[in-house]
């Protein structure tokens, strides 16, 4: 076991060096607002903020700006060397002089004035399950920190000097003492030195610096560093020593979820990959830089503090690159195929063949036997691998290559594709125009349609049908028959995404054929990076499209472009296929080597943290401390014509992120705006109910909701509903004034009248009898004077009674009775009258016009219309 892993380590030492594209760098210094470029500690709190301890105080970074805390004066030129968050959401700090400080996000204060805290120099502090563990420079043992006291813990080391406390991403606490390495659990410690017979035992029990457990490729590996003897590694209880001298003292260790451990030293930054310490510097500008503290945050971003330089942010891309000259031979990599063991085989231009195992790369140099082995294709046939090229046909047996049977082939040929038929025979593309088939007896040239003068590639689908892509279209080859299936000219490559869907790359974009019908044609207009497609592969619902301008992945009905700016080793994907391993890695061959793409990228969400910090208006400012994703029940008057919302958005993973906000008014989308800084400003908005949604784009170009604000703009007082009601009441009152005045004038008119109530009542009774029984209204000459004589009463009294009791004048009262009688006659006695005018005369009218006018007034009909209505 030991020899096997040693072999793997040394094989991969050079090979696994990442190119500069694998981490995207950004440097923050004083020009960005950082308090100092001398960084001694880095910490990420529960809300995602990055805290930086410097020699000029404490700094907080929210992704956009730094907030610095430089009080009291005692922390100036007194570096903050350790930071930890407590369970009550406060912080404890240790300065280089050994003092302990408390920080409430506003002020930095001495932790306590008690003698026990003033006479001992703190060196380390860690939060372990809401218990604060501390160690001292001048006091042996490990302690728990309570409110105002210290309690000894881990009695096994109470007399040992604790040099370092370190907590890994799995919340394991490692302790290094002057006696060795231990792990802390439940008030006890356990030695990590398991194999006492190793020759490195003497080194491991010496004073050490830091330890780490890294979960790499699902295997636990224990890394251990010393100041004088470099790196030690423990795997399966075996300790091995890898590197180190007096100049490479290690200061910190961190690991990420990709299985990489990063080690900082006083001379630079190193990466440790599975059983392989990688001795290359991360970036040349970090060489000879004193790196005291590092952090890998919740999004696998590496933060490095270099003394005198500032804060580096290294964002891991989705590509792991293998390039020339760091291990991959030659300058061009063509992906050949994946074998039954999930090994990926590459053709290396002007070199030979390379096999990539998940843990190492093995090279087969064919230059001696084949001076120009430009290997282009590969195939798995049972346990046999066959490779071809220019006058080359090889098989792989017992870890080396021998000549493969060429019987029947011409002396000179260029083989560019191989596929295996359902009958177990090999089908080969030779000289880009000939189709050959191999069985146990040798090679036979197949007859194909004459128009197939250029064949660009072969492909075998899930039904074991071999497809030929040509300039004339796409053909299927089955049972020695090549049949044209799709009239798509200039076809260069094809793949199958499901049993009924084929994706066909051409010089004019990508064609999608489903159930033998063309359903889509995608070009650069739709999102392709280039219309000239060289390779295309499918994995589940993801389509990988390669061209000379970069990689495009079609996923969730969107095209996602990847180029060197996002970590791809080279944009020129002009040769070879794209192969997949265990549904989590896609291997892409390019002109400069090959890249491995992390497929889990599409399943991960950035989950940026968004806090609304304050709201300002042209009248006041509201500072918000409560963390929430939705803000409700805000209400402002329209006289507040300047309303601004300020956010802190923590999303360090995407350096090219964008922000936008949507505004909904009364549930209808009003506008969508992109913004450059996390601030939303509203000016002179109309009254109404508003909802604002703040969004950020992810690396997959989707927009993700960060924050929602609901607020109301109230109208000015004269535009409110209450004001409108008041307006209506005023108008109604104005409309009633004439009526009121008339009523008052009538009251004044009869104010001096001598008519008694008894006399008025008597007049009313007599008047009703005359109208209803005697029908005096039928007299066309009836007047107020003649009515006065009949009632033996003055006409003034009669007029007063009609006006006050009947609410009308004499003529209106008489005409009302006449019209009522006419209605009855027109409806029930219409046969008794030869004309309508006779009805009018019958009821008392003395003219046709008077009859029509009065009838229309009281019924809204003319007499003629009324008769037709009831005819």
C-alpha positions in Angstrom: 0.0 0.0 0.0 2.8 2.4 1.0 4.7 1.9 -2.3 1.6 2.3 -4.4 0.7 5.6 -2.9 4.3 6.9 -3.1 4.3 6.0 -6.8 1.1 7.9 -7.3 2.4 10.9 -5.5 5.7 11.2 -7.5 3.9 10.6 -10.8 1.5 13.5 -10.2 3.9 16.0 -8.6 4.5 17.9 -11.9 1.4 16.8 -13.7 -1.2 18.4 -11.4 0.1 21.9 -11.4 -2.8 24.2 -12.2 -2.5 26.9 -14.8 -3.0 30.5 -13.9 -6.5 30.3 -15.2 -7.7 28.0 -12.5 -8.0 30.8 -9.9 -9.2 34.3 -10.8 -7.3 36.9 -8.7 -8.2 40.2 -7.2 -6.0 42.3 -4.9 -7.4 44.7 -2.3 -5.2 47.3 -0.7 -5.4 50.8 0.8 -6.8 52.2 -2.5 -9.8 50.0 -2.0 -10.4 51.2 1.6 -8.5 48.5 3.5 -7.0 49.9 6.7 -3.5 48.4 6.1 -1.7 46.1 3.7 -0.2 44.2 6.7 -2.7 41.4 7.3 -2.3 39.0 10.2 -5.8 37.2 10.4 -8.8 36.6 8.2 -12.2 35.4 9.4 -15.7 34.9 7.9 -18.7 35.4 10.2 -22.1 33.7 10.2 -23.6 36.3 7.9 -20.8 35.9 5.3 -18.8 39.1 6.0 -15.0 38.9 5.8 -13.1 40.3 8.7 -9.5 41.2 8.4 -7.1 41.8 11.3 -4.3 44.2 10.5 -1.7 46.3 12.3 -4.0 49.3 12.0 -7.2 47.8 13.5 -10.1 45.6 12.2 -11.6 45.8 8.8 -14.9 44.4 7.5 -15.5 43.6 3.8 -19.0 43.2 2.3 -18.0 42.6 -1.3 -18.2 46.3 -2.2 -16.5 48.3 0.5 -14.4 48.1 3.6 -15.5 49.4 7.0 -12.6 50.0 9.4 -12.5 50.1 13.2 -9.3 51.7 14.5 -10.3 52.6 18.1 -8.9 52.4 20.8 -5.4 53.7 20.1 -3.9 50.6 21.8 -4.7 48.4 18.8 -2.7 50.7 16.4 0.6 49.1 15.5 -0.5 46.1 17.6 -1.6 43.5 15.0 -4.9 41.6 15.5 -3.6 38.0 15.1 -6.8 36.0 15.9 -10.6 36.6 15.4 -13.5 34.4 16.6 -17.3 35.0 16.7 -19.1 34.1 19.9 -22.6 32.5 20.3 -24.1 36.0 21.2 -23.0 37.3 17.8 -20.1 39.3 19.1 -16.4 38.9 18.4 -13.3 38.3 20.4 -9.9 39.5 19.2 -6.4 38.7 20.2 -3.6 41.2 19.5 0.0 40.5 19.1 0.9 41.6 22.6 -1.4 38.8 23.9 -4.3 40.9 25.1 -7.9 39.8 24.6 -10.5 42.2 23.3 -14.3 42.1 22.7 -16.0 43.7 19.7 -19.7 44.4 19.5 -19.7 45.4 15.8 -19.3 49.1 16.9 -16.6 49.4 19.5 -13.4 47.4 20.4 -13.0 47.2 24.2 -10.8 45.3 26.7 -12.3 42.0 27.5 -11.9 42.3 31.3 -9.8 44.2 33.8 -9.5 41.1 36.0 -5.9 40.2 36.9 -6.1 36.8 35.3 -6.8 38.3 31.8 -4.1 41.0 32.2 -1.2 38.9 33.3 -1.4 36.1 30.7 -0.6 36.4 27.0 -3.3 34.9 24.8 -2.1 33.1 21.6 -5.0 31.2 20.2 -8.8 31.2 20.4 -11.4 28.9 18.7 -15.1 28.4 19.1 -15.8 24.7 19.5 -19.6 23.9 19.8 -20.2 27.3 21.4 -17.4 26.7 23.8 -14.4 29.1 23.6 -11.1 27.3 23.8 -8.0 29.4 24.5 -4.2 28.9 24.9 -1.5 31.1 26.3 2.1 31.9 25.5 3.2 32.0 29.1 0.8 29.4 30.6 0.7 25.7 29.9 -2.5 23.8 29.1 -5.8 24.3 27.3 -8.6 26.4 28.8 -12.3 27.1 28.4 -13.1 30.8 28.4 -16.2 31.7 30.5 -17.7 35.2 31.1 -15.0 36.3 33.5 -13.1 33.1 34.3 -11.0 30.3 32.9 -11.4 26.6 33.4 -8.7 24.0 32.5 -9.7 21.3 30.1 -8.0 18.3 28.5 -6.1 17.3 31.7 -3.8 15.1 29.6 -1.9 18.2 28.4 -2.3 20.5 31.4 1.5 20.7 31.7 2.2 21.0 28.0 2.8 24.2 26.1 0.0 24.6 23.5 1.5 26.1 20.4 -1.4 26.1 18.0 -5.1 25.6 17.9 -6.7 25.0 14.5 -10.3 24.2 13.5 -11.0 22.6 10.1 -14.1 22.9 7.9 -15.6 19.8 9.7 -15.3 21.5 13.1 -12.4 19.3 14.2 -10.0 20.9 16.7 -6.3 20.1 16.3 -3.8 20.9 19.0 -0.1 21.1 18.5 2.0 21.1 21.6 5.7 20.8 22.4 5.0 17.0 22.7 3.2 16.2 19.5 -0.1 16.4 17.6 -3.5 15.8 19.2 -7.2 16.1 18.4 -9.6 17.6 20.9 -13.0 16.0 21.6 -15.3 16.4 24.6 -12.7 17.7 27.1 -10.1 15.1 26.1 -7.3 14.9 23.5 -6.2 12.0 21.4 -2.8 11.6 19.8 -2.7 11.5 16.1 0.6 9.7 15.9 -0.7 6.1 15.2 2.2 4.4 13.6 5.0 4.5 16.1 7.4 2.5 13.9 7.8 5.1 11.2 11.2 6.6 10.7 9.6 10.1 11.1 8.5 9.6 14.7 11.4 11.7 16.0 10.4 14.6 13.7 6.7 14.4 14.6 7.1 14.6 18.3 9.2 17.8 17.9 7.5 21.2 18.2 5.1 21.5 15.3 3.1 24.3 13.7 -0.3 23.2 12.4 -2.3 20.2 11.3 -5.3 19.6 9.1 -7.7 16.9 8.0 -8.6 17.3 4.3 -11.3 15.2 2.7 -9.8 14.6 -0.8 -11.5 12.5 -3.4 -13.7 11.1 -0.5 -10.6 9.9 1.3 -9.5 11.4 4.6 -5.9 12.6 4.5 -4.1 14.2 7.4 -1.7 16.9 6.6 0.8 18.0 9.2 3.4 20.8 8.9 6.5 21.6 11.0 8.6 24.7 11.0 11.8 23.0 10.4 11.0 19.8 8.5 8.3 20.7 6.1 5.2 18.6 5.3 4.2 15.3 6.6 1.1 13.3 5.5 -0.8 10.5 7.0 -2.9 8.1 4.9 -4.1 4.7 6.2 -2.0 5.2 9.3 1.2 5.7 7.4 3.2 8.9 7.8 5.3 10.2 4.8 7.6 13.1 4.6 7.4 15.3 1.5 9.2 18.6 1.6 10.6 21.4 3.7 13.7 23.2 4.7 14.6 26.0 7.1 13.2 28.6 4.7 9.7 27.1 4.2 8.1 27.5 7.6 4.4 26.9 7.3 2.1 29.4 8.9 -1.5 28.2 8.0 -3.5 25.3 6.4 -6.9 25.4 4.8 -8.8 23.0 2.6 -11.8 23.4 0.2 -14.6 21.1 -0.9 -12.6 20.2 -4.1 -10.1 18.2 -2.1 -7.3 20.8 -2.1 -5.3 21.9 0.9 -3.6 25.3 0.7 -0.5 25.8 2.8 0.9 29.3 3.5 4.5 29.9 4.3 6.9 32.7 4.8 8.1 32.3 1.2 4.9 31.9 -0.7 1.7 29.8 -1.1 1.5 26.1 -2.0 -1.3 23.8 -3.0 -1.5 20.2 -1.7 -3.4 17.8 -3.9 -4.3 14.2 -2.9 -1.0 12.6 -1.7 0.8 15.2 -3.8 2.4 18.3 -2.3 2.5 20.7 -5.3 5.6 22.9 -4.9 4.6 25.5 -7.5 3.7 28.9 -6.3 0.1 29.9 -6.7 1.2 33.2 -8.4 4.6 34.6 -9.0 3.8 37.8 -7.2 3.3 35.7 -4.0 6.9 34.4 -4.1 9.0 35.5 -1.2 5.9 37.2 0.4 5.3 36.5 4.1 1.8 35.0 4.3 0.6 34.9 7.9 -3.1 34.0 7.5 -5.4 32.5 4.9 -9.1 31.6 4.8 -11.3 29.4 2.5 -14.8 30.8 2.8 -18.2 29.2 2.5 -18.0 29.5 -1.3 -14.5 27.9 -1.6 -12.9 31.2 -2.3 -9.3 31.5 -1.1 -8.3 34.6 0.8 -4.6 35.3 1.4 -3.2 38.0 3.6 0.4 38.9 2.6 2.5 41.3 4.8 3.0 44.6 3.0 0.9 43.5 0.0 -2.7 43.4 1.0 -5.6 41.0 0.6 -5.7 38.5 -2.3 -9.0 36.9 -3.4 -8.7 33.8 -5.4 -11.9 32.5 -6.9 -11.9 28.9 -8.1 -13.2 28.5 -11.6 -15.1 25.4 -12.9 -12.1 24.2 -14.8 -9.1 22.2 -13.8 -6.5 22.6 -16.5 -3.7 20.3 -17.6 -1.4 22.0 -19.9 2.0 21.9 -21.7 4.7 22.0 -20.3 3.5 21.1 -16.7 2.8 17.5 -17.3 0.7 17.1 -20.5 3.1 16.4 -23.4 2.8 18.3 -26.7 0.7 21.4 -27.4 -2.6 19.9 -28.5 -4.9 17.4 -26.7 -7.5 15.4 -28.5 -10.0 13.5 -26.3 -10.1 10.0 -27.7 -12.6 8.2 -25.5 -13.4 6.9 -22.0 -12.7 3.2 -21.3 -14.6 0.8 -19.1 -12.5 1.9 -16.1 -13.4 5.6 -16.4 -10.0 6.4 -17.6 -9.8 9.1 -20.3 -7.4 8.6 -23.2 -5.9 11.6 -25.0 -3.9 12.0 -28.2 -0.9 14.3 -27.7 0.3 15.9 -30.9 3.9 15.1 -31.7 4.2 12.9 -28.6 1.9 9.9 -28.3 -0.9 8.8 -26.0 -1.7 9.9 -22.5 -4.1 8.0 -20.1 -5.7 10.0 -17.3 -6.6 8.1 -14.2 -8.6 10.0 -11.5 -5.4 10.3 -9.4 -2.6 10.3 -11.9 -1.6 10.7 -15.6 0.4 8.1 -17.5 2.2 8.9 -20.8 3.1 6.6 -23.6 5.9 8.2 -25.7 5.5 6.9 -29.3 8.0 9.2 -31.0 10.8 6.6 -31.3 8.7 4.0 -33.1 6.4 6.5 -34.9 8.1 9.8 -35.6 4.8 11.5 -36.4 2.2 9.7 -34.3 -0.5 12.5 -34.6 -3.0 10.2 -32.8 -6.6 11.1 -33.5 -9.0 8.4 -32.5 -9.7 5.5 -30.1 -12.1 2.7 -29.3 -12.8 0.1 -26.7 -13.4 -3.4 -28.0 -13.8 -5.8 -25.1 -10.5 -5.3 -23.3 -8.7 -4.1 -26.5 -7.9 -0.5 -27.3 -7.2 0.5 -30.9 -5.5 3.7 -31.9 -5.0 5.0 -35.4 -3.5 8.0 -37.2 -1.3 8.7 -40.2 -0.1 5.2 -41.3 -0.6 4.1 -37.7 -2.8 1.4 -36.2 -2.0 0.2 -32.7 -3.5 -2.0 -30.1 -2.9 -1.7 -26.3 -1.9 -4.9 -24.5 -0.2 -5.4 -21.2 0.5 -1.7 -20.7 2.2 -1.1 -24.0 1.3 -0.7 -27.7 1.9 -3.1 -30.5 1.0 -3.0 -34.2 -2.6 -3.9 -34.9 -3.7 -6.1 -37.8 -3.6 -4.0 -41.0 -4.5 -6.7 -43.4 -6.4 -5.3 -46.4 -5.6 -1.6 -45.7 -3.6 0.4 -48.2 0.1 1.1 -47.5 -0.6 4.8 -46.8 -3.7 5.9 -45.0 -4.9 8.5 -42.5 -7.3 7.0 -39.9 -9.4 9.7 -38.1 -12.3 7.8 -36.6 -13.1 4.4 -35.2 -16.5 3.0 -34.0 -17.7 -0.4 -33.0 -20.8 -1.9 -34.7 -23.5 -3.9 -33.1 -21.9 -7.0 -34.7 -18.7 -6.3 -32.8 -16.8 -5.1 -35.9 -14.7 -2.0 -36.2 -15.8 0.7 -38.6 -13.0 3.2 -39.5 -13.0 6.5 -41.4 -9.9 6.6 -43.6 -8.7 9.6 -45.7 -11.9 11.5 -44.8 -13.7 9.7 -47.7 -13.5 6.0 -47.3 -15.4 3.7 -44.9 -13.6 0.5 -43.8 -14.8 -2.4 -41.6 -12.7 -4.8 -39.7 -13.5 -8.3 -38.6 -11.4 -11.2 -37.5 -10.2 -11.8 -41.1 -9.0 -8.3 -41.8 -10.1 -5.0 -43.3 -12.7 -4.5 -46.0 -13.6 -1.3 -47.9 -17.3 -0.6 -47.8 -19.4 0.7 -50.6 -21.0 4.1 -49.8 -23.0 6.5 -51.9 -20.9 8.2 -54.5 -21.9 11.7 -53.3 -20.1 11.0 -50.0 -16.7 12.5 -51.2 -15.9 14.0 -47.7 -16.9 12.4 -44.4 -16.1 14.6 -41.4 -16.8 12.2 -38.5 -18.4 8.9 -37.2 -20.7 8.5 -34.2 -22.4 5.5 -32.7 -25.7 6.1 -30.9 -27.4 4.2 -28.1 -29.0 1.8 -30.6 -25.6 0.8 -32.0 -26.3 2.7 -35.2 -23.2 4.3 -36.7 -23.8 7.8 -38.1 -21.7 9.5 -40.8 -21.5 13.3 -40.9 -20.6 14.8 -44.3 -20.8 17.9 -46.3 -23.7 16.3 -48.2 -25.8 15.5 -45.1 -26.1 12.9 -42.2 -26.1 9.2 -43.1 -26.8 6.2 -41.0 -24.7 3.1 -41.5 -26.2 -0.2 -40.6 -25.8 -3.8 -41.9 -23.4 -2.5 -44.6 -25.8 0.1 -45.9 -25.2 3.8 -45.7 -28.5 5.6 -46.0 -29.1 9.4 -46.1 -31.3 10.4 -43.2 -31.1 14.2 -42.7 -30.5 16.8 -45.5 -28.3 18.9 -43.4 -25.3 20.1 -45.4 -21.9 20.7 -43.9 -22.5 18.4 -40.9 -19.3 18.0 -38.9 -20.3 16.2 -35.7 -23.4 14.6 -34.1 -24.5 13.4 -30.7 -27.6 11.9 -29.1 -29.2 13.5 -26.1 -32.0 10.9 -25.7 -33.4 8.1 -27.8 -35.2 10.3 -30.2 -33.1 13.6 -30.3 -29.9 14.2 -32.2 -27.8 17.4 -32.1 -25.9 18.0 -35.3 -23.0 20.4 -35.5 -22.3 22.2 -38.8 -20.5 25.1 -40.2 -23.7 27.1 -39.8 -24.7 26.4 -36.2 -26.4 23.4 -34.5 -29.5 21.6 -35.8 -31.7 19.6 -33.5 -33.6 16.6 -34.9 -36.3 14.9 -32.9 -38.3 12.0 -34.1 -36.7 12.4 -37.6 -38.0 16.0 -37.8 -35.9 19.2 -37.6 -37.2 21.1 -34.5 -34.5 23.8 -33.9 -31.6 25.5 -35.6 -29.3 27.4 -33.3 -26.7 30.0 -34.3 -24.8 32.8 -32.7 -28.0 34.8 -32.7 -29.4 32.3 -30.2 -26.3 32.2 -28.0 -23.7 30.0 -29.7 -20.2 31.4 -29.4 -19.5 30.4 -33.0 -21.5 29.0 -35.9 -18.6 26.8 -36.9 -19.1 23.7 -34.6 -16.2 21.3 -34.2 -17.4 18.9 -31.5 -20.7 18.2 -29.7 -21.4 15.8 -26.8 -24.4 15.2 -24.6 -24.8 14.2 -20.9 -28.3 13.9 -19.6 -29.9 17.3 -20.3 -26.6 19.1 -20.9 -25.2 19.6 -24.5 -21.5 20.5 -24.8 -20.6 22.4 -28.0 -17.0 23.1 -28.9 -15.6 25.5 -31.5 -12.4 27.4 -32.2 -13.8 30.3 -30.1 -14.6 28.4 -26.9 -17.1 26.1 -25.2 -20.9 26.5 -25.0 -23.1 24.4 -22.8 -26.9 24.2 -23.5 -28.8 23.7 -20.2 -32.3 24.7 -19.1 -33.0 26.1 -22.5 -30.1 28.6 -22.3 -26.7 28.7 -23.8 -23.8 29.3 -21.3 -20.5 30.4 -22.8 -17.1 29.6 -21.4 -13.8 31.0 -22.6 -10.3 31.5 -21.2 -11.7 34.5 -19.3 -13.7 32.0 -17.2 -10.9 29.5 -16.8 -10.9 27.4 -19.9 -7.3 26.5 -20.8 -7.8 27.5 -24.5 -10.7 28.7 -26.6 -9.6 26.5 -29.5 -11.6 23.3 -29.2 -11.1 22.2 -32.7 -10.4 18.5 -32.3 -11.7 15.5 -30.4 -14.7 14.6 -28.4 -15.8 15.7 -24.9 -16.0 12.8 -22.5 -17.7 12.5 -19.1 -16.6 10.7 -15.9 -19.1 9.7 -13.2 -21.5 12.5 -14.2 -19.3 15.1 -12.4 -16.4 15.9 -14.8 -16.3 16.7 -18.5 -12.9 16.4 -20.2 -12.3 18.8 -23.0 -9.3 18.6 -25.4 -7.9 21.9 -26.8 -4.9 23.2 -28.7 -3.0 24.0 -25.4 -3.8 20.9 -23.3 -7.0 19.7 -21.8 -9.5 21.1 -19.2 -11.7 19.2 -16.8 -15.1 21.0 -16.2 -16.9 20.6 -12.9 -20.5 19.6 -13.8 -21.7 20.3 -10.3 -21.4 23.9 -11.3 -24.9 23.8 -12.7 -26.4 22.2 -9.6 -24.8 24.7 -7.2 -26.4 28.0 -6.3 -24.5 31.0 -5.3 -26.9 31.9 -2.4 -25.5 35.4 -2.0 -26.2 37.0 1.4 -28.1 40.3 1.1 -28.8 42.7 3.9 -30.7 45.9 3.7 -28.6 48.3 5.8 -30.5 51.6 5.7 -33.3 53.6 4.1 -32.9 57.4 3.5 -35.4 60.0 2.4 -35.1 63.8 1.9 -36.3 64.0 5.5 -34.7 61.3 7.5 -32.5 58.1 7.7 -33.5 54.7 9.1 -30.6 52.4 10.1 -31.7 48.7 9.9 -30.0 46.0 12.0 -32.5 43.2 11.7 -31.6 40.6 9.1 -34.6 39.7 6.8 -35.2 38.9 3.2 -38.5 40.8 2.9 -39.4 44.2 4.2 -43.1 45.0 4.7 -45.4 47.8 5.7 -43.3 50.8 4.7 -45.4 53.9 4.0 -44.3 57.3 2.8 -46.1 60.4 1.7 -45.8 61.7 -1.8 -44.0 64.8 -0.4 -41.1 62.4 0.2 -39.8 62.7 -3.3 -36.4 61.0 -2.7 -36.4 57.4 -1.3 -33.2 55.3 -1.3 -32.5 51.8 -0.2 -28.9 50.7 0.6 -27.8 47.0 0.6 -24.8 44.9 1.5 -24.5 42.0 -0.9 -22.0 39.2 -0.1 -21.4 37.1 -3.2 -17.6 36.8 -3.5 -17.8 33.9 -5.9 -18.8 35.8 -9.0 -16.5 38.8 -9.8 -18.6 39.7 -12.8 -22.0 39.7 -11.1 -24.7 42.2 -12.1 -27.5 43.7 -10.1 -31.0 44.7 -11.2 -34.3 45.5 -9.7 -37.9 45.0 -10.8 -40.6 47.5 -9.7 -44.3 46.3 -9.5 -47.0 48.9 -9.0 -50.3 47.6 -7.9 -49.1 44.1 -8.8 -48.2 45.1 -12.4 -44.6 45.2 -13.6 -43.7 48.8 -14.0 -39.9 48.7 -14.9 -36.7 46.7 -14.8 -33.4 48.5 -14.2 -29.7 47.3 -13.9 -27.6 49.0 -11.3 -23.9 49.1 -10.7 -23.9 49.5 -6.9 -26.3 48.0 -4.3 -28.5 51.1 -4.0 -32.0 51.7 -5.3 -33.2 55.3 -5.7 -36.8 56.4 -6.3 -37.7 60.0 -7.2 -41.1 61.5 -7.5 -43.0 58.2 -7.6 -46.8 58.3 -8.2 -49.0 57.2 -5.2 -49.7 53.5 -5.1 -48.6 50.1 -3.7 -45.1 49.0 -4.8 -43.1 45.9 -4.6 -39.4 46.0 -5.5 -37.4 42.8 -6.1 -33.6 43.0 -6.1 -31.9 40.4 -8.2 -28.3 39.3 -9.1 -27.2 37.2 -12.0 -25.5 33.8 -11.4 -22.7 32.4 -13.6 -25.3 30.5 -15.5 -26.8 33.8 -16.6 -30.0 33.2 -14.6 -31.3 35.9 -12.3 -31.7 35.1 -8.6 -33.9 36.9 -6.2 -32.0 38.6 -3.3 -34.4 40.8 -1.5 -38.1 42.0 -1.6 -39.4 45.4 -0.4 -43.1 46.3 -0.1 -44.0 49.9 0.4 -46.8 52.4 -0.2 -46.5 55.9 -1.5 -49.4 57.9 0.0 -50.9 60.7 -2.1 -50.8 64.3 -1.0 -53.7 65.3 1.3 -55.7 67.0 -1.5 -55.5 63.8 -3.6 -56.7 61.4 -0.9 -60.1 59.7 -0.8 -61.1 61.8 2.2 -60.4 64.9 0.3 -62.5 63.6 -2.6 -65.5 62.9 -0.3 -65.2 66.4 1.1 -65.2 67.8 -2.5 -68.4 65.9 -3.3 -70.1 67.1 -0.1 -69.2 70.7 -0.9 -70.5 70.4 -4.5 -73.7 68.7 -3.2 -74.2 71.5 -0.7 -73.8 74.1 -3.4 -76.4 72.3 -5.6 -78.9 72.4 -2.7 -78.5 76.1 -2.0 -81.1 77.2 -4.7 -83.6 74.7 -3.3 -83.0 75.9 0.2 -83.3 79.5 -0.9 -86.6 78.8 -2.6 -87.9 77.0 0.4 -86.9 79.8 2.7 -88.5 82.3 0.4 -91.8 80.4 0.5 -91.6 80.3 4.3 -91.0 84.1 4.3 -93.9 84.6 1.8 -96.5 82.9 4.0 -95.0 84.0 7.3 -97.6 86.8 7.8 -100.6 84.6 6.5 -103.6 84.4 8.8 -104.6 80.9 7.5 -105.0 78.6 10.5 -104.1 74.9 10.5 -107.8 74.0 10.9 -108.9 76.1 8.0 -106.0 74.7 5.8 -107.1 71.1 6.6 -110.6 71.9 5.7 -109.5 73.3 2.3 -107.5 70.2 1.6 -110.4 67.9 2.2 -112.8 69.9 0.0 -110.2 70.2 -2.7 -109.5 66.5 -2.9 -113.3 65.8 -3.1 -113.7 68.2 -6.0 -110.7 66.7 -7.9 -111.3 63.0 -7.3 -115.1 62.7 -7.0 -116.4 65.6 -9.1 -113.4 65.7 -11.4 -113.5 69.5 -11.7 -110.2 69.2 -13.7 -112.3 68.2 -16.7 -113.5 71.8 -17.0 -111.1 73.4 -19.5 -112.0 76.9 -18.1 -111.1 75.9 -14.5 -109.1 78.6 -12.8 -108.0 79.7 -9.3 -110.8 82.2 -9.2 -113.6 79.7 -10.2 -112.1 77.2 -7.6 -112.2 80.0 -5.0 -115.9 80.5 -5.6 -116.6 76.7 -5.3 -114.8 76.5 -2.0 -116.0 79.8 -0.7 -112.4 80.6 0.2 -110.0 83.3 -0.9 -107.7 82.3 -3.8 -104.7 83.3 -1.7 -105.5 80.6 0.9 -106.1 78.0 -1.8 -102.7 78.9 -3.4 -100.9 78.7 -0.1 -102.4 75.2 0.7 -101.5 73.9 -2.8 -97.9 75.2 -2.5 -97.2 74.1 1.1 -99.1 70.8 1.3 -99.1 69.5 -2.3 -95.6 71.0 -3.0 -96.6 72.4 -6.4 -98.6 75.2 -8.0 -102.3 75.2 -9.1 -101.7 74.5 -12.8 -99.3 71.6 -12.1 -101.8 70.0 -9.7 -104.7 70.2 -12.2 -102.6 69.0 -15.1 -101.4 66.0 -13.1 -104.9 64.9 -12.5 -105.8 65.4 -16.2 -102.8 63.3 -17.4 -103.6 60.6 -14.9 -107.2 60.4 -16.3 -105.8 60.5 -19.9 -103.5 57.5 -19.1 -106.5 55.5 -17.9 -108.6 56.3 -21.0 -105.7 55.6 -23.5 -105.1 52.2 -21.8 -108.6 51.0 -21.1 -111.1 53.1 -23.2 -109.2 53.6 -26.3 -112.0 52.2 -28.4 -114.4 55.0 -27.2 -112.4 57.7 -28.9 -111.7 58.2 -32.6 -108.6 60.3 -31.9 -106.0 61.1 -29.2 -107.0 64.7 -29.3 -110.5 63.7 -28.2 -109.0 62.1 -25.1 -107.2 65.4 -24.3 -110.4 67.4 -24.7 -112.2 64.8 -22.6 -109.9 65.2 -19.6 -109.9 69.1 -19.7 -107.1 70.3 -22.0 -108.2 73.0 -24.5 -105.4 72.4 -27.1 -103.4 69.6 -28.6 -100.1 71.3 -27.7 -101.0 71.7 -24.0 -102.1 68.1 -23.9 -98.9 66.8 -25.4 -96.7 69.0 -23.3 -98.3 68.0 -20.0 -98.5 64.3 -20.9 -94.8 64.2 -21.8 -93.8 66.0 -18.6 -95.5 63.5 -16.3 -95.0 60.2 -18.2 -91.9 60.7 -20.4 -94.1 59.6 -23.3 -96.2 61.5 -25.9 -99.8 60.4 -26.0 -99.2 58.7 -29.3 -96.2 56.7 -27.9 -98.2 55.8 -24.8 -101.1 54.4 -26.8 -98.7 52.3 -29.0 -97.1 51.0 -25.9 -100.4 49.6 -24.6 -102.1 48.8 -28.0 
